[in-house]
Amino acid sequence: MKKYFNILRKCPLFNDIDDNDLSTMLACLGTKVLSFDKKYTVFSEGSPAKYVGIVLSGSVQVIKNDYYGNRSIVSSAEPSDLIGEAFACAGTSSLPVSIIANEPSEIMLIECYRILHSCSNGCHFHQQMIFNLMKNLAMKNILFHQKIEITSKRSTREKLMAYLMLQAEKTKSNHFRIPFDRQELADYLEVDRSGLSAEISKLRKEGVIECEKNYFELL
């Protein structure tokens, strides 16, 4: 597990946990690491919601398909990010979303029960980990409300600009890369891809933005 320590140190679940305790903690939690090919389903909708995942390499997307098969990207996760923790902590019987590997990825899985309930060894770092998990859930809630704010805009143009300005604020720069290609961005914004491409072209002609693939610049 030591080869993953550089990533795990950045994971919010292990904030303020000493390196000396990390190996002991991972053994106590009964962690396991699985590898997934690109587009492979890490968790499928309807599967038991009992695991907290940590992305060790690659990236994944949280996907929701409606009754008619329309896809919406709820969020994405990169190395050191947590996945599935909200549903596992909520005690839902099954996942209402699917989690798909966006590229070849390695995921560490931990049963949520082992995080929320101290073991018989009385490990001193367990309370810190529970605090970290609750803090991460609060941050994810903020991000969820930000997505609602974006997708509640009336037009494709307003949704796109709201998203790009949020990314600029997040990166503290007027130029940045986003974790989506055009179709994925359309799925995240919950708009039609052709309409999104048309709005991007208009904004470029108007001198509002410049972009190439997933690189954007606000002018």
N, C-alpha and C positions, 0 to 999 in steps of 0.2 A: 504493500500500500504506500510505501514511502515515496514512490515515483510520482504519486498524485499530490503530495503535500503542498507543492507550490500553488496548485489550484485550490485545494481545500482551505488553505490559509485565507484565501479571498472569499470563501463561501460565507454568507451571513450567518449560517447556522453555527459556525465555529469562531465567531468574533470573541476576542478576549480569552481564548482557550490556549494555554501554553503548548508549545510543540511537544514537550515531554509528555503531556497528557493525551495527545492526539492519537497515538497508536493504541493506547489503552482504551480510549473512547471508541474507536472504530471496532475493536474486538468486542467491547461490551455491547455495542449496538447491533452486532451480527450483520455487518454490511456485506454486500456482494456487488461486484462490478460486472455489467453485461455490455456487450458490443452490438451495435445495430448498423446495418447498411443504410444507405440513402433511401428515403421514402419508406423505410420499414416502420411499422407501428410499434411504438414503445408501450403505450397503453391504448386500448381501444375503448370507445364509448360503451358503457355497460359493464366494463370489467370492475372487479372489486377496488374500492378506493381506500387502500390500506397502506400504500407506500408513499414515502417522500423520496423524490429523486434529486440527485445532484449531477449536473452536466459536467463531465470531466474533460471531454473533448468533443469537437463538432458543434452542432446546434440542433435545436428541436423547435417545433411549432405546436401550439395548442390550437386545435381545430374544432369548430362546431358546425355540423351539417344540419340544416333544417329539414322539415318534412318533405320538401320538394327537391332536396339534394343540393341546395345552394350552400356554398362553403363560406365560412367566415373565420378569419384568423383572429383568435382572441388575444394571443400574445406569442412572443418568441423567447427562447432562452439560450444563452451561450455559456461557455465554461465558467464554473463557480456558481451559476444560478440554480435556484431550487425549482422543482416542478412537482405539481400534484399535491403540495402541502396543504392548500386551503381545503380541498375536498376530503383529504385524509383526516385533518384535524376537526372538520365539521361533523365527522361521523356518518357521512352519506354512504349508503350501502353500495352504490356504484357510481362510476365516473359519468358525468353528463357531457364530456368532451373526449376527443381523441388526441393523443400526443404522438407526433410523427417526427422521425429523424429527418432533418433537412439536408443532412450530409452524413457520411460515416461518423458515428458518434459512440462515445463510451458514457454510460450512465451508472452512477452508484445508487443502489436502492437500499433504503432503510425502512423497516416497518415502523409506522408512526407510533404504534403502541409502545415501542422501546424508547422512543424519545419522550413521550408524555408521562411515562411512569418510571420512577427511579428504580434501579435494579437493587438486588439484595446486598450488593457490595457497598452501597451508599456512596457512590463516586461523587467527590466534591464538586466536580465540574458540571454535573447534570442540571442543576438549577440555572446555571449560566446559559446552557444550551436551550432550555425551555424559554428563558427570557429572550434569547436571540430569535427563536422561532416565532414568538408572539410579535416581536418588533418587525420581522420580515413580513408577516401576514398583514400588519397594519400598512406597511409600505406598498404591498401588492394591492390593497384596497384603494389606496390613493391612485395608483396607476390605472386600476379598473375604472374609477370615476373619470380620469382623464380621457380614457377611450370613449366612455359614454358621451362626454362633452364634445369630442371630435365627431363621432358618428351621428350626433343629434343635430348637427348643422344641416341646413336645408339643401344646399347645393353641393355638387361634387367639388367645385372650386373652393368653397368655404371649408369643406372637410379636409381637402388637400393642404390648404394654407394653414389651417389650424394644426395639422400634424407636423408640417415642416417647421413652423414657428416653435412648436414644442420641442422638436429635435434640436433646433438651434439653441434654445434655452438650456436643454440638457447638456449639450456639448460645449456650451459657452463659445460658440463660433457660428459664423454665417455660412460656413461650408462644412459638409459632413457626409458620411455614408449612412444609408439606412439598411436594415437587415432584410429587405424585401426586394424581389424583382417586380416588374410591372403587374403581373397577375396577382402576386401575393399582396402587393400594396392595395390593389383594387379589392381583394378579399378582406384585408384589414379595415379599409375604409367603408366596406359594404356598398360599393358602387360598381357599375359596369366598367369593364376594362377599356372598351373603346371610348367611352365617355371620359374616362380618366386620362387616356392618352391625348384626346382632343384638348382637354383643359391644360395639360402640361405644355402642349404646343402653343396654345394661346398665351400662356404666361411667359414662355420664352420669347415670343414675338413682341410682347409688351415690355420686355426688359425687366420683368419682376423676378424671374429665376433663371438659372442656367443649370443644366444637368446632363449627365451621361450615365446610362445604366442606373446604378444605385447611388451615384454621387450627385448631390444637390448643392447649389449655392444660392443664397438669397441676396439679390442685388439691391 
